[in-house]
């Protein structure tokens, strides 16, 4: 079990860590997808704006053609603004001659403005193919414009935007990744430590220390597991004590008849017994006692087997069933002057497990016969809602109120009572196996009433 718990702790730690790694990888992939979509959208936006600016420049140039001639001032302003927008532009006449271009605009500007614009726009670094756009006005093609983007300040801002976007994305991923790793470590510690304590406790139980308990530090599934472990440890400790008690009882029960038998046999062998028949009678009584002890042990083993066996429900006539169980008790009760009365409707049929119910009632009836020296024993059966109930009432010595709960514990005996103290515990366990309940009402010297109630058999 300890090896299994160690393996469980190791597997949980790995699963938690891998889960957080998966979260980090997912965040990284999501970040790159977001970056790609953002850059794509930004590039599409920049391209759209560039095309709009080109069409605006073309429209402005076409506005410069009026009444069959070009207005140089309007054309200059249009080419000037195209240059300011970051384009390398040439306006050609129908024969391909240059009418106006970015170079001429620079030459016509004041010296200071010219150098500032050239430094900012980096006109000399313009790359790429020219886009040719026809110039039409008043139904006449009066020229062509050649235009291409230059390396401008706006492009530098675009690159800075992309670089900063990448930087911020990497920083956010680093923070998220680092936080995830830290959380993975913390959650691993918080989740694994209780499991580790359970493992250590299971190691101690494996070594025989049944007093160990785990601290239930939470109300979650791990806390429920620790609580279940404590219940298991308590049950093991209780069963161990019961086992030791049972072995002590069995040893005591065996020692007494064996001692008596040995003494009588030795007396016969030594010839110190006047009547060997009396000695043999004592030996025979010891054998009967040993036989009864073996029978009780067999009953306990059979009861444990019945508890593990799946219930087999069948329809039985309750009166006839109880009558068959009381037959072995008729002679012993008649010798004591005790009457057994059965009060069950003749047509009462119930669904139950025959073997389990038989063991329950035999234990209750045998106790009633054992502790009743006069009067009567009444066994009644009634319908109880959808289920049924059976009561065994006697006029025996009764049970003290303080012992009402204790009598259902295994190996519990009061005073000089005979037997091993397992009958009522077996009855209660079998009643629980049938989803029923067992109760007792008793007063000293006035008798006892044991009642078992069973619900309707489900799934039958």
DAWOGI-V273470 format. One record per pair of residues at least 6 apart in sequence whose ideal C-beta (glycine too) atoms are under 8 Angstrom apart, sorted by the first residue. I is the first residue (numbers start at 1). GAP is how many residues later the second one is. Records with the same first field share a line. If there is no record, write none. Layout:
I=GAP  GAP
This chain:
1=201  204  205
2=197  200  201  204
5=190  193  194  197  198
6=193
8=187  191
9=183  186  187  190
12=179  180  183
13=175  179
16=168  171  172  175  176
17=167  171
19=165
20=160  161  163  164  167
21=163
23=157
24=152  153  156  157
27=146  149  150  153
28=145  149
31=138  141  142
32=137
34=135
35=130  131  134
38=127
39=123  126
42=116  119  120
46=112
50=99
53=29  32  34
54=33  77  79  93
57=21  22  24  25  28  30  32  88  90
58=75  77  87
60=14  17  18  21  22
61=14  17  18  30  74  82  84
62=73  74  75
63=11  15  74
64=6  7  8  10  11  14
65=6  70  72  73  75  77
66=71  72
68=70  72
70=29  72
72=28
75=16  24  25
76=24  29  32
79=10  12  21  22  23  25  26
80=25
82=7  20  65
83=6  19  22  23  34  38  40  67
84=33  37
85=67
86=35  63  64  66  67  68  69
87=15  60  61  62  63
88=14  35  38  59  60  61  62
89=12  13  56  57  58
90=8  10  11  12  40  55  56  57
91=7  8  9  10  44  52  53  54
92=6  7  51  52  53  54
93=6  49  50
94=47  48  49  50
96=48
99=44
102=21  48
106=8  11  12  17
107=7
109=8
117=6
118=6
120=32  33
121=29  30  31  32
122=28  29  30
123=27
125=25  26
126=22  23  24  25
127=21  24
128=20  21
129=19
130=16  17  18
131=15  16  17
132=12  13  14
133=11  12  14
134=7  9  10
135=6  7  8  9  10
136=6
149=6
191=31
194=20  23  24  28  29  31  32
195=27
197=17  18  29
198=16  27  28  31
201=11  12  13  28  32
202=27
204=8
205=7  28  31
210=23  26  27  30
211=26
212=21
213=17  20
214=12  15  16
215=11
216=7  10  11  14
217=6  9
242=168  169
245=166
246=164  165  174
249=162  171  172
250=43  47  170
253=36  40  167
254=36  39
256=33
257=28  29  30  32  33  36
258=28  32
260=22  23  25  26
261=21  22  25  26
264=9  15  16  18  19  22
265=14  18
267=6  12
268=8  11  12
273=6
293=127
296=123  124  126
297=123
299=60  123  124  127
300=120  122  126
302=57
303=56  119  123  126  127
306=49  50  53  124  127
307=122  123  126
311=42  45  122  123
312=41  42  43
313=38  39  40  144  147
314=37  38  39  40
315=34  35  36
316=33  34  36  38  41
317=31  32
318=26  30  31  32  63  70  72
319=23  25  26  27  29  62
321=33  36  37
322=20  22  39  57  59  68
323=19
325=33  36  37  40
326=14  16  39  53
329=11  36  37  40
330=10
332=37
333=6  7  36  39  44
336=36  37  38
337=37
338=31  34  35  36  37  38  39
339=36  37  38
340=36  37  39
341=35  36  37  38
342=37  38
343=35  36  37  38
344=35  36  37
345=36
348=33  35  40
350=31  38  104
351=105  106  109
352=82  102  105
353=81
356=74  77  78
357=73  77
359=67  68  71
360=67  70  71  92
361=18  29  31
363=60  61  63  64
364=28  60  63  86  88
365=12  14  27
366=57
367=56  57  83
368=9  24  25  26  28  80  82
369=8
370=48
371=23  25  26  77
372=22  23  24  25  75
373=23  24
374=21
375=19  20  21  72
376=18  19
377=15  16  17  18
378=13  14  15  16
379=11  12  13  14
380=10  11  13
381=7  8  9  10
382=6  7
384=69  70
385=70  71
386=69  70
387=49  66  67  68  69
388=65  66
389=62  63  64  65
390=61  62
391=58  59  60  61
392=57  58  59
393=54  55  56  57
394=53  54  55
395=51  52
396=51  52
397=47  48  50
398=44  45  46  47  48  49  50
399=8  41  43  45  49
400=44
401=41
403=11
404=36  38
406=6
407=7  17  33
408=16  17  19  20  30
409=12  16
410=11  12  15
411=9  10  11  14
412=9  13
413=6  7  8
427=11  25
428=10
431=6  7  21  23
434=20
435=19  20
436=16  17  18  19
437=15  16
438=12  13  14  15
439=11  12  14
440=8  9  10  11
441=7  8  10
442=6  7
